[in-house]
Structures are given as C-alpha cells and as structure tokens.
C-alpha cells in the first residue's frame, strides 16, 4: 500500500455534555454547535493523518438524524475515509447518549473535506488510507463516488459565480 496508513490510525473521539446554553427554544442542541464540534474533530483527525496543519475546504454533507437535548452526552467519532493528493475526506459520526436511559442513537453524520498545508500555507501531499474492518471498507469503497459529487458541486459553483459576476 506504499505510504498508505490504516484508517484506524486517524480515528479520533470527543465527548461533550449538552448544557442549557447549547440549546435552542425546543431544548435541543443548536445545529451550529454540532457543526463546530464536527469541524474541530475533523481537523484533529486530518492533522493526525497528514502530520501537518490543515484547512477546512467543505462540509460536504451533514445529516441531522435525531435531536439531542440538554443533559445528553454527545459522542463524536471520526476518521479519514479517503484521500486525494492533498485532500482528505473525513467521516464524522455523532451519537447521543441519554443520561436518563443510557440509550445511544445516531444524531448526525457528516463528511468533511480537509486539505493539508505546509508552512507556506500551500497544499502538500498526504498519505493514502486503507480499511481494515468491513464497515471501514464500505466507507472507503464509496469515497470515489462522493469525490465525483464534490467535483460536480465545485464545477457548478464556479459556473454560478461566473454568471453572477457578469450580471453585477
């Protein structure tokens, strides 16, 4: 596998207690708070893999599956799920654990793209990744399809910007 690293090498974990100031008028955690946690753990995961500083390129998808409430515990897990030359796709899963019942449920899933940067702020190459477990293999094997979607989205955004710039 050359200089590729196992996906487990970058795996990172965070735990947060949801406090009342973290919640909206429904008593559930603000989506923006969860996004901040996702961005932070994705950056940590990417830095571990690339052994360099990184920047967030995009939050490719964020699926809010179920709410989490004040008093619940958020458990985040992330890993590098695929790589490009300088970019890394980070998979982040957020689970909620109820203190009252002990029940765990999926709250949020996300894919984040990070790029490794050198001291000059320019992108630098990153090692590849390879899966070791079946569920990692599924993430890894579907990475190419997500990459194509990201490229199509970028191309669409570039076209839209050109169009909007010419109309102003």
N, C-alpha and C positions, 0 to 999 in steps of 0.2 A: 504493500500500500504506500510505498515511498515515505514521505514525511507526514502522512495522514495520522491523525490521532483518534482514539476511540471517542465516540460521542459522550461517554460517561466521564471523560477527562474534564469536560467543561461544565458538568452538571453543577447547578447551584441551587441553594434553598434559602428562603426567607420566611419568617413568621411575623405576623402583625396582629395586634389586638385592635379591633374596631372600637373606637371611642366615640361618644356622642358628637364631638366637633367634626368627626369624619363623615357624618351622615347628613342626609337631606331631610326634608319635611315629612318623608314617609318612614324615616328611621333606618333607611338602608344606606349603605356606603355610597358616597359620591363616585360616579364613574371616573371622574378625573383623578381621584385619589388612587383608584386601582390602576389607572393608566400610568401614574407616576411610579408606583411600585413596579409595574411591568417594565417600564423604561429603565429603571435602576437595575433590576436583576438581569435584564437583557445585556446591559452594558458590562456588568460584572462578569457575566458568562462569556461574552465576547472577548473581554480583556484577558481572562484566564486562558482562552483558546489561542489568541493571537500573541499574547505576551507583549502587548503594546496598548497604547491609548486607542480609543475607538470613538466614532461619532454615530449617532442615530441617523439613518437615511430615511427610513419609513417605518411606520406601524402598518404592516401590510394588511392585517386583519385583526379585528378584536371582536370576539363574540361574547356578549354578556348573556350567560345561560340561565343563571338564577341569582336572586339577590342575597346579600349578606347584611346582617344587622348589627347594631351596636351590641357589644358583648360577645360577638362571634370572633373566631380566630381565622385569619386568612393565612393559608399555607401556599407559598409560591414555589414552583419547581421549574427550572429552565435548563436548556442545553442547546448547543449548536447542532442544528438538524441537517444543514447542508452548507456548502461553501462555494464561492466563486473564486476569482483570482485574488481580490482584495476584500470581498464582502462575505458576510456570514449571515445566514438565516438562523434566528434564534426562536425556538419554540418555548412558549411560556404557558404553564397551566396553573390556574389559581383555584384552589379548593377552599371551601368554607367548613369549619368545624364548629358545631354548636356546643357551647359550654353546657347548656342545659341537658341535651340529649346525647351528646357525643357523636351525633350523625355527621358524616362527611358527605359533601356534594360538590360537584363541579360548579364553579361560579363563572369563570372566564377562561377562554383560550385565546391565544394570540400568537402571531408570527411577526417578528421584528427583524428588519434588516439593519445591520451594523457594518461599518467599514473601518478597517484598521488604518491608523495613520502613524507616520513617523514623526520624528522631532520637528521636521519642517512643515508638518500639517498636511502632507501629501499622502495619498493612499499607498499602502505597502502590501505585498503578498501575504497570504495567510495559509497555514497548513490545511489540508483537506480533513475530512472526517469519515469514519466508518462506523456502522452499527454493530452492536454485539448481541442485543436482545431482539426478539421478534417485533415488539412494539416500536423499537428504535428503527428497525429495518423498514417498517411501513412509513414512518416519517421521512426517512432518508430516500426511499424509492419514489415518493410523491414530490420531492423537492424540485425536480426538474419542471413539473407542471406548474408549481407555484412560481418558479423563476420566469416562465413564459408569461404568466399572468402579470407579474410585476413589470416585465419589459413592455408588454402591450399597454399597461396603465401609464408608464413613463412616456411612451410614444404619444399616447392620447393627450397627456398633459402638455407635452411640448407643442403639439398642434394647436391645442386650445389657447396656450399662451401666445403663440404667433398670431392667431386670429384676433385675440383680444388686444394685443399690442397694435395691430394695424387699424383697429377700429377706434382707437383713442386719439 
